[in-house]
Amino acid sequence: MKFHGLLTLTAFLAALGAGGCAIGPDYVKPAPIGSVAMAAWVAPIPHDGTSVELVNWWQRWSDPVLVELLAQAQRQNRTIAQSSARIAQARAAYRAATSALLPNAAANASDNRSKGGQGEPSATGNTLGQNTQSGQFSSGSTEVQRSRSLSLDAAWELDVVGGARRGREAASQRALARDADWHDARVSVAAEVAATYVNLRACEVLVAGYRIDVASRAETARLTKLKADAGFEAPANAALTEASAAEARSRLAQQQANCDLSIKSLAELTALDETQLRAKLMASTAKLPSPAGFAISAVPAAAISQRPDIASAERELIAASNDIGLFMADRFPRISLSGSIGFSENSSSGYNSRGRTWSYGPAISMPIFDMGRRAANVDGARARFEESLAAYEGKTLHAVREVEEALVRLDSAARREKDANTALAGYQQFLAAAEARVRAGAGNLTELEEARRAVVQAQGVAVGVSLDRLTGWIGLYKAVGGGWSEGIPSNEVKATR
């Protein structure tokens, strides 16, 4: 009767554990804080918030080379490959956590032999067993013992309070977090490739302008030297034009070095051979992309929800919440069921015994005293949850800041671009007039050099404004998650390995 009552209690506890109740707090999504709760963006929305969708945004940049490099980076970039490997690790951890909820079985087999015995006195009565006449030892007979067994053992720890279920849910959420991290890595790599690419193209535009400037100054220096040698120009003017030409050559060399550094960065990001990369880049040398805009919601929460890093942070927060229940379960008794069936055979001293063996029954393990270790583990889990909550809220606020900053840059570039181009055109016109006057013998070399410096400076400003506009779009692309949404699966993970 007692055994029957214990089985009844065990069955009841098993049913309780399967009923879905789990120890520990249930996750509740944090309320928006600070500027995340605002109703609309403070910064102006480019294109009035209407344009193309974000998912295929890179196709709208009218630059096949950029699209090809982006695709190459998605396939070969090592950061993405590392994120892919982390997904595999997290999924394996989830499978391991799931197995804790299920019974486990093991087969065992053994075949042991042993030999034992005790020495006996010899015929001469020597207690040491030594034959004094032959000088030999004698001993008593020994018996070889043999034991063989074969069994199948099964055990199942009942998840009565739901600790194992909390562990499985935590592992599941961390697997989803790694999946979101993989998407975030893709967005980050795409943004980095695009930013490096547009910096390279802007650098090439400046190099092209600097080369024209170098040729012009070299020609002026040559003509001035001829005039000075003929006595029609002061030697100081010849020195001035030569110094101006040297300055232009130095500026060109420095700018060319910057372009080479950008190419090397692209080679690392795309894992392409530099020679092969340079051949691809030749197709659009010194040509800045011209991207179309894309739609962005006026409600921050809608854009923030598209960011995979925010999704990852929330998944980690959910996992940390489940970890509390996992450690709380350690403070409760553990109940398990076990059973074994098998066969054994023993032989010794000519006697053999063999037969089937079996056993089954419940077992309970109850913590009594552990110097506060389990309580400390629960406190630590609660503290890690608070840490994860602060990280999640911090990432959310930072995401709003990144969107606002990108919008400000785009608005500023749009307002400056027209004026920068107007200034460049005016300075170029003034330079052309100054060069014409010098060629006619009525100009002033100092005025000419000032005009050239103004053109070089205005060209740098105009290119810089265009670059700000492009990097603003790239920053906004990254700030709103690059078109990622939680419903898009990472089926491409295998392709990146």
C-alpha positions as CSV (number, residue, x, y, z in Angstrom):
1,M,0.0,0.0,0.0
2,K,2.8,2.4,0.8
3,F,4.5,1.7,-2.6
4,H,1.2,2.2,-4.3
5,G,0.7,5.6,-2.6
6,L,4.2,6.7,-3.6
7,L,3.4,5.9,-7.2
8,T,0.2,7.8,-7.0
9,L,2.0,10.8,-5.6
10,T,4.7,10.6,-8.3
11,A,2.0,10.4,-11.1
12,F,0.3,13.5,-9.6
13,L,3.5,15.5,-9.5
14,A,4.3,14.4,-13.1
15,A,0.9,15.6,-14.2
16,L,1.5,18.9,-12.4
17,G,4.8,19.4,-14.1
18,A,3.3,18.7,-17.5
19,G,0.4,21.2,-16.9
20,G,2.4,24.2,-18.1
21,C,3.1,25.9,-14.7
22,A,6.7,27.0,-14.4
23,I,8.4,28.6,-11.4
24,G,9.8,32.1,-11.7
25,P,8.5,35.4,-13.2
26,D,6.8,35.5,-16.6
27,Y,8.3,38.0,-19.1
28,V,6.5,41.3,-19.6
29,K,7.7,43.6,-22.4
30,P,9.2,46.8,-20.9
31,A,7.3,50.0,-21.4
32,P,8.8,52.6,-23.7
33,I,11.1,55.1,-21.9
34,G,12.2,58.6,-22.7
35,S,12.2,59.8,-26.3
36,V,11.2,56.3,-27.5
37,A,7.7,57.2,-26.5
38,M,7.5,60.3,-28.6
39,A,4.8,60.4,-31.3
40,A,7.0,61.4,-34.3
41,W,10.6,62.1,-35.3
42,V,11.9,65.5,-34.3
43,A,14.3,65.7,-37.3
44,P,12.8,66.3,-40.7
45,I,11.9,63.2,-42.8
46,P,13.7,63.2,-46.2
47,H,11.5,63.1,-49.3
48,D,8.5,63.7,-47.0
49,G,8.7,60.0,-45.9
50,T,7.8,58.6,-49.3
51,S,10.0,56.6,-51.7
52,V,11.1,53.1,-52.4
53,E,11.0,50.2,-50.0
54,L,14.1,49.4,-48.0
55,V,14.5,45.7,-48.7
56,N,15.9,46.2,-52.2
57,W,17.3,49.6,-51.5
58,W,20.8,48.9,-52.7
59,Q,19.4,48.1,-56.2
60,R,18.2,51.7,-56.4
61,W,21.7,53.2,-56.1
62,S,22.3,52.9,-59.9
63,D,25.7,51.4,-59.3
64,P,26.2,47.7,-60.3
65,V,29.7,47.6,-58.9
66,L,28.5,48.5,-55.4
67,V,25.7,45.9,-55.6
68,E,28.2,43.3,-56.7
69,L,30.6,44.2,-53.8
70,L,27.8,44.1,-51.3
71,A,26.8,40.6,-52.5
72,Q,30.4,39.4,-52.3
73,A,30.7,40.7,-48.7
74,Q,27.5,38.9,-47.7
75,R,29.0,35.7,-49.0
76,Q,32.6,35.9,-47.8
77,N,32.8,38.4,-44.9
78,R,34.3,36.7,-41.8
79,T,32.1,38.7,-39.3
80,I,29.0,37.2,-40.9
81,A,30.6,33.8,-40.9
82,Q,31.3,34.1,-37.1
83,S,27.6,35.1,-36.6
84,S,26.5,32.1,-38.5
85,A,28.7,29.8,-36.3
86,R,27.1,31.4,-33.2
87,I,23.7,30.5,-34.5
88,A,24.7,26.8,-34.8
89,Q,26.1,26.9,-31.3
90,A,22.9,28.4,-29.9
91,R,20.7,25.9,-31.7
92,A,22.8,23.1,-30.3
93,A,22.4,24.5,-26.8
94,Y,18.6,24.6,-27.3
95,R,18.5,21.0,-28.4
96,A,20.5,20.1,-25.3
97,A,18.1,22.0,-23.0
98,T,15.2,20.3,-24.7
99,S,16.7,16.9,-23.9
100,A,16.6,17.6,-20.2
101,L,12.8,17.4,-20.4
102,L,12.8,13.9,-21.9
103,P,13.7,10.5,-20.5
104,N,17.2,9.1,-21.2
105,A,18.3,5.5,-21.7
106,A,21.7,3.8,-21.7
107,A,22.8,0.3,-22.4
108,N,25.5,-1.3,-20.2
109,A,27.6,-4.4,-20.7
110,S,30.4,-5.9,-18.7
111,D,32.5,-9.1,-18.7
112,N,34.9,-9.2,-15.7
113,R,37.4,-11.9,-14.7
114,S,39.4,-12.1,-11.5
115,K,41.8,-14.5,-9.9
116,G,42.5,-14.8,-6.3
117,G,44.0,-17.3,-3.8
118,Q,46.1,-17.8,-0.7
119,G,49.5,-19.6,-0.4
120,E,49.6,-23.0,1.5
121,P,52.4,-24.6,3.5
122,S,54.7,-27.1,1.6
123,A,55.1,-30.8,2.3
124,T,58.2,-30.1,4.5
125,G,56.1,-28.0,6.9
126,N,57.9,-24.7,6.0
127,T,55.4,-22.0,6.7
128,L,56.9,-19.9,4.0
129,G,56.1,-22.6,1.4
130,Q,59.7,-23.2,0.6
131,N,61.0,-26.7,-0.3
132,T,64.4,-26.8,1.5
133,Q,65.6,-29.7,-0.5
134,S,64.7,-28.4,-4.0
135,G,64.8,-24.7,-3.3
136,Q,61.4,-24.2,-4.9
137,F,58.2,-22.7,-3.7
138,S,54.7,-24.2,-3.8
139,S,51.4,-22.5,-3.5
140,G,47.8,-23.5,-3.1
141,S,45.4,-23.6,-6.0
142,T,43.5,-20.4,-7.1
143,E,40.1,-19.9,-8.6
144,V,39.2,-17.8,-11.6
145,Q,36.0,-15.9,-11.1
146,R,33.9,-14.5,-13.9
147,S,31.0,-12.0,-13.9
148,R,29.0,-10.9,-16.9
149,S,26.1,-8.6,-17.2
150,L,24.0,-6.8,-19.8
151,S,21.4,-4.2,-18.9
152,L,19.2,-1.4,-20.3
153,D,18.8,1.5,-17.9
154,A,16.3,4.4,-18.2
155,A,15.8,7.5,-16.1
156,W,13.5,10.5,-16.2
157,E,13.7,13.6,-14.0
158,L,10.2,15.1,-13.6
159,D,10.1,18.8,-14.3
160,V,7.7,19.4,-11.4
161,V,8.3,23.1,-10.8
162,G,9.2,23.9,-14.4
163,G,12.9,24.6,-14.1
164,A,13.9,22.6,-17.2
165,R,11.1,24.3,-19.2
166,R,12.6,27.7,-18.1
167,G,16.0,26.5,-19.2
168,R,14.6,25.4,-22.6
169,E,12.9,28.7,-23.1
170,A,16.0,30.6,-22.2
171,A,18.0,28.6,-24.7
172,S,15.3,29.1,-27.4
173,Q,15.4,32.9,-26.9
174,R,19.2,33.0,-27.1
175,A,19.0,31.0,-30.3
176,L,16.6,33.6,-31.7
177,A,19.0,36.4,-30.4
178,R,21.9,34.9,-32.3
179,D,19.7,34.7,-35.4
180,A,19.0,38.4,-35.0
181,D,22.7,39.1,-34.5
182,W,23.4,37.4,-37.8
183,H,20.9,39.8,-39.5
184,D,22.6,42.7,-37.6
185,A,26.0,41.6,-38.9
186,R,24.7,41.6,-42.4
187,V,23.3,45.1,-42.1
188,S,26.5,46.4,-40.5
189,V,28.7,44.8,-43.1
190,A,26.6,46.2,-45.9
191,A,26.7,49.6,-44.4
192,E,30.4,49.4,-43.9
193,V,31.0,48.3,-47.4
194,A,28.8,51.0,-48.8
195,A,30.4,53.7,-46.7
196,T,33.9,52.6,-47.7
197,Y,32.8,52.5,-51.3
198,V,31.4,56.0,-51.4
199,N,34.4,57.3,-49.6
200,L,36.6,55.7,-52.3
201,R,34.5,57.3,-55.1
202,A,34.6,60.7,-53.4
203,C,38.3,60.3,-53.1
204,E,38.6,59.5,-56.8
205,V,36.6,62.6,-57.7
206,L,39.0,64.7,-55.7
207,V,42.0,63.0,-57.3
208,A,40.6,63.7,-60.8
209,G,40.2,67.4,-59.9
210,Y,43.6,67.5,-58.2
211,R,45.2,66.1,-61.4
212,I,43.7,68.8,-63.5
213,D,45.0,71.3,-61.0
214,V,48.5,69.8,-61.0
215,A,48.6,70.0,-64.8
216,S,47.5,73.6,-64.8
217,R,49.9,74.7,-62.1
218,A,52.8,72.8,-63.8
219,E,52.0,74.6,-67.1
220,T,51.9,78.0,-65.4
221,A,55.2,77.3,-63.7
222,R,56.8,76.3,-67.0
223,L,55.6,79.4,-68.8
224,T,56.6,81.7,-65.9
225,K,60.1,80.2,-65.8
226,L,60.5,80.8,-69.5
227,K,59.5,84.4,-69.0
228,A,61.8,84.8,-66.0
229,D,64.7,83.3,-68.0
230,A,64.0,85.8,-70.8
231,G,63.8,88.7,-68.3
232,F,60.1,89.4,-68.7
233,E,59.1,88.0,-65.3
234,A,60.6,88.4,-61.8
235,P,62.4,85.4,-60.5
236,A,60.2,85.5,-57.4
237,N,57.2,84.9,-59.5
238,A,58.9,81.8,-61.0
239,A,59.6,80.6,-57.5
240,L,56.0,81.2,-56.5
241,T,54.5,79.2,-59.4
242,E,57.0,76.3,-58.8
243,A,56.1,76.2,-55.1
244,S,52.4,76.2,-56.1
245,A,53.0,73.3,-58.5
246,A,54.9,71.3,-55.8
247,E,52.0,71.9,-53.3
248,A,49.5,70.6,-55.8
249,R,51.6,67.4,-56.4
250,S,51.9,66.8,-52.7
251,R,48.1,67.2,-52.2
252,L,47.5,64.8,-55.1
253,A,49.8,62.2,-53.7
254,Q,48.2,62.3,-50.3
255,Q,44.7,62.0,-51.8
256,Q,45.8,59.1,-54.0
257,A,47.1,57.3,-50.8
258,N,43.7,57.8,-49.2
259,C,42.1,56.1,-52.2
260,D,44.5,53.2,-51.9
261,L,43.7,52.8,-48.2
262,S,39.9,52.6,-49.1
263,I,40.6,49.9,-51.7
264,K,42.5,47.9,-49.1
265,S,39.6,48.2,-46.7
266,L,37.2,47.0,-49.4
267,A,39.5,44.0,-50.1
268,E,39.3,43.0,-46.5
269,L,35.5,43.4,-46.3
270,T,34.8,41.5,-49.4
271,A,37.7,39.0,-49.2
272,L,38.5,39.7,-52.8
273,D,42.1,39.8,-54.2
274,E,43.1,43.4,-54.5
275,T,44.0,43.0,-58.2
276,Q,40.6,41.6,-58.9
277,L,39.0,44.3,-56.9
278,R,40.7,47.1,-58.7
279,A,39.6,45.6,-62.0
280,K,36.0,45.7,-60.8
281,L,36.3,49.2,-59.5
282,M,37.5,50.5,-62.9
283,A,34.0,50.4,-64.2
284,S,32.8,53.4,-62.2
285,T,36.0,55.4,-61.4
286,A,35.4,58.8,-59.9
287,K,31.6,58.4,-60.1
288,L,29.5,58.9,-57.0
289,P,26.4,56.7,-56.7
290,S,23.0,58.4,-56.9
291,P,20.6,56.6,-54.5
292,A,16.9,57.0,-54.4
293,G,15.3,57.6,-51.0
294,F,13.3,55.1,-49.1
295,A,10.2,55.2,-46.9
296,I,10.5,55.6,-43.2
297,S,7.6,55.7,-40.7
298,A,6.9,58.8,-38.7
299,V,6.5,56.6,-35.6
300,P,9.8,55.7,-34.0
301,A,8.6,52.4,-32.6
302,A,7.8,51.2,-36.1
303,A,11.3,51.9,-37.3
304,I,13.0,50.7,-34.1
305,S,11.2,47.4,-34.3
306,Q,13.0,46.8,-37.6
307,R,16.4,46.8,-36.0
308,P,17.9,43.3,-35.4
309,D,20.1,44.5,-32.6
310,I,17.0,45.6,-30.6
311,A,15.4,42.3,-31.3
312,S,18.5,40.5,-30.1
313,A,18.6,42.6,-26.9
314,E,15.0,41.8,-26.1
315,R,15.6,38.1,-26.7
316,E,18.5,38.2,-24.3
317,L,16.2,40.0,-21.8
318,I,13.6,37.2,-22.1
319,A,16.3,34.6,-21.6
320,A,17.5,36.3,-18.5
321,S,14.0,36.3,-17.2
322,N,13.7,32.6,-17.7
323,D,17.1,32.1,-16.0
324,I,15.6,33.3,-12.8
325,G,13.1,30.5,-12.8
326,L,15.8,28.0,-13.8
327,F,17.9,28.9,-10.6
328,M,14.8,29.1,-8.4
329,A,14.0,25.5,-9.4
330,D,17.3,24.3,-7.8
331,R,15.9,25.2,-4.4
332,F,13.0,22.7,-4.7
333,P,13.1,18.9,-4.4
334,R,13.9,16.9,-7.5
335,I,11.9,13.8,-8.4
336,S,13.0,11.2,-10.9
337,L,11.8,7.8,-12.1
338,S,14.3,5.1,-13.0
339,G,14.2,1.6,-14.2
340,S,16.5,-1.2,-15.4
341,I,16.2,-4.5,-17.1
342,G,19.0,-6.9,-17.8
343,F,20.8,-10.2,-17.5
344,S,23.7,-11.3,-15.3
345,E,25.8,-14.4,-14.9
346,N,28.4,-15.2,-12.2
347,S,30.7,-18.2,-12.0
348,S,33.0,-19.1,-9.1
349,S,34.4,-22.3,-7.6
350,G,32.5,-24.4,-10.1
351,Y,29.2,-22.7,-9.2
352,N,27.3,-20.8,-11.8
353,S,24.4,-18.4,-11.3
354,R,22.5,-16.6,-14.0
355,G,19.1,-14.9,-14.5
356,R,17.2,-11.8,-15.5
357,T,17.4,-8.6,-13.4
358,W,15.1,-5.7,-13.1
359,S,14.4,-2.7,-10.9
360,Y,12.2,0.4,-11.0
361,G,10.9,3.1,-8.8
362,P,10.9,6.8,-7.9
363,A,13.6,8.8,-6.2
364,I,13.6,12.2,-4.5
365,S,16.4,14.6,-3.8
366,M,15.8,17.4,-1.4
367,P,18.2,20.3,-0.8
368,I,18.7,21.0,2.9
369,F,21.8,23.2,3.5
370,D,24.2,24.7,1.0
371,M,25.5,27.8,2.8
372,G,23.3,30.0,0.7
373,R,24.7,29.0,-2.7
374,R,21.3,28.4,-4.4
375,A,19.9,31.7,-3.0
376,A,22.9,33.5,-4.3
377,N,22.4,32.0,-7.7
378,V,18.9,33.3,-7.8
379,D,20.0,36.8,-6.7
380,G,22.7,36.7,-9.4
381,A,20.1,35.8,-12.1
382,R,17.9,38.7,-11.0
383,A,20.8,41.0,-11.2
384,R,21.7,39.8,-14.7
385,F,18.0,40.4,-15.7
386,E,18.3,44.0,-14.5
387,E,21.6,44.3,-16.5
388,S,19.9,42.9,-19.6
389,L,17.0,45.3,-19.1
390,A,19.3,48.3,-18.9
391,A,21.1,47.1,-22.0
392,Y,17.9,46.7,-23.9
393,E,16.7,50.2,-22.9
394,G,20.1,51.7,-23.7
395,K,20.1,50.1,-27.2
396,T,16.6,51.4,-27.8
397,L,17.5,54.9,-26.9
398,H,20.7,54.7,-28.9
399,A,18.7,53.5,-31.9
400,V,16.5,56.6,-31.7
401,R,19.6,58.8,-31.5
402,E,21.1,57.1,-34.6
403,V,17.9,57.7,-36.6
404,E,17.7,61.3,-35.6
405,E,21.4,61.9,-36.4
406,A,21.0,60.4,-39.8
407,L,18.0,62.5,-40.5
408,V,19.8,65.6,-39.4
409,R,22.8,64.8,-41.7
410,L,20.5,64.2,-44.7
411,D,18.6,67.5,-44.1
412,S,21.8,69.4,-43.6
413,A,23.4,68.0,-46.8
414,A,20.2,68.7,-48.8
415,R,20.3,72.4,-47.7
416,R,24.1,72.8,-48.3
417,E,24.4,70.9,-51.6
418,K,23.0,73.6,-53.9
419,D,25.1,76.4,-52.3
420,A,28.2,74.3,-52.4
421,N,27.8,73.6,-56.1
422,T,27.0,77.2,-56.8
423,A,30.1,78.3,-55.0
424,L,32.3,75.8,-56.9
425,A,30.9,76.9,-60.3
426,G,31.6,80.6,-59.4
427,Y,35.1,80.0,-58.3
428,Q,35.8,77.9,-61.4
429,Q,34.5,80.8,-63.5
430,F,36.7,83.2,-61.7
431,L,39.7,80.9,-62.1
432,A,39.2,80.6,-65.8
433,A,39.1,84.5,-66.1
434,A,42.3,84.8,-64.0
435,E,44.1,82.3,-66.2
436,A,43.0,84.1,-69.3
437,R,44.3,87.4,-68.0
438,V,47.7,85.8,-67.1
439,R,48.0,84.3,-70.5
440,A,47.3,87.8,-72.0
441,G,50.0,89.3,-69.9
442,A,47.6,91.5,-67.9
443,G,47.0,89.2,-65.0
444,N,48.4,88.9,-61.5
445,L,50.0,85.6,-60.5
446,T,49.1,86.1,-56.8
447,E,45.5,86.6,-57.8
448,L,45.7,83.4,-59.9
449,E,47.0,81.4,-57.0
450,E,44.3,82.7,-54.8
451,A,41.7,81.7,-57.4
452,R,43.2,78.2,-57.6
453,R,43.1,77.7,-53.8
454,A,39.5,78.8,-53.8
455,V,38.6,76.3,-56.4
456,V,40.4,73.5,-54.6
457,Q,38.7,74.4,-51.4
458,A,35.3,74.7,-53.0
459,Q,35.7,71.4,-54.8
460,G,36.5,69.7,-51.5
461,V,33.4,71.2,-49.9
462,A,31.2,70.2,-52.7
463,V,32.4,66.6,-52.7
464,G,32.2,66.6,-49.0
465,V,28.5,67.6,-49.0
466,S,27.7,64.9,-51.6
467,L,29.6,62.4,-49.4
468,D,27.6,63.6,-46.4
469,R,24.4,63.0,-48.2
470,L,25.4,59.5,-49.2
471,T,26.7,58.6,-45.8
472,G,23.5,60.0,-44.3
473,W,21.5,57.6,-46.4
474,I,23.8,54.7,-45.3
475,G,23.5,55.7,-41.7
476,L,19.7,55.8,-42.0
477,Y,19.7,52.4,-43.7
478,K,21.6,51.0,-40.7
479,A,19.7,53.0,-38.1
480,V,16.3,51.5,-39.1
481,G,17.6,48.0,-39.4
482,G,18.3,47.7,-43.1
483,G,14.9,46.4,-44.0
484,W,15.1,43.5,-41.6
485,S,12.0,42.3,-39.9
486,E,11.4,39.6,-37.3
487,G,9.3,37.6,-39.7
488,I,12.2,37.1,-42.1
489,P,14.0,33.7,-41.4
490,S,17.7,33.3,-41.6
491,N,17.5,30.6,-44.3
492,E,20.7,31.9,-45.8
493,V,22.8,31.0,-42.8
494,K,24.2,27.9,-44.5
495,A,25.3,30.0,-47.5
496,T,27.6,32.1,-45.3
497,R,29.5,29.2,-43.8
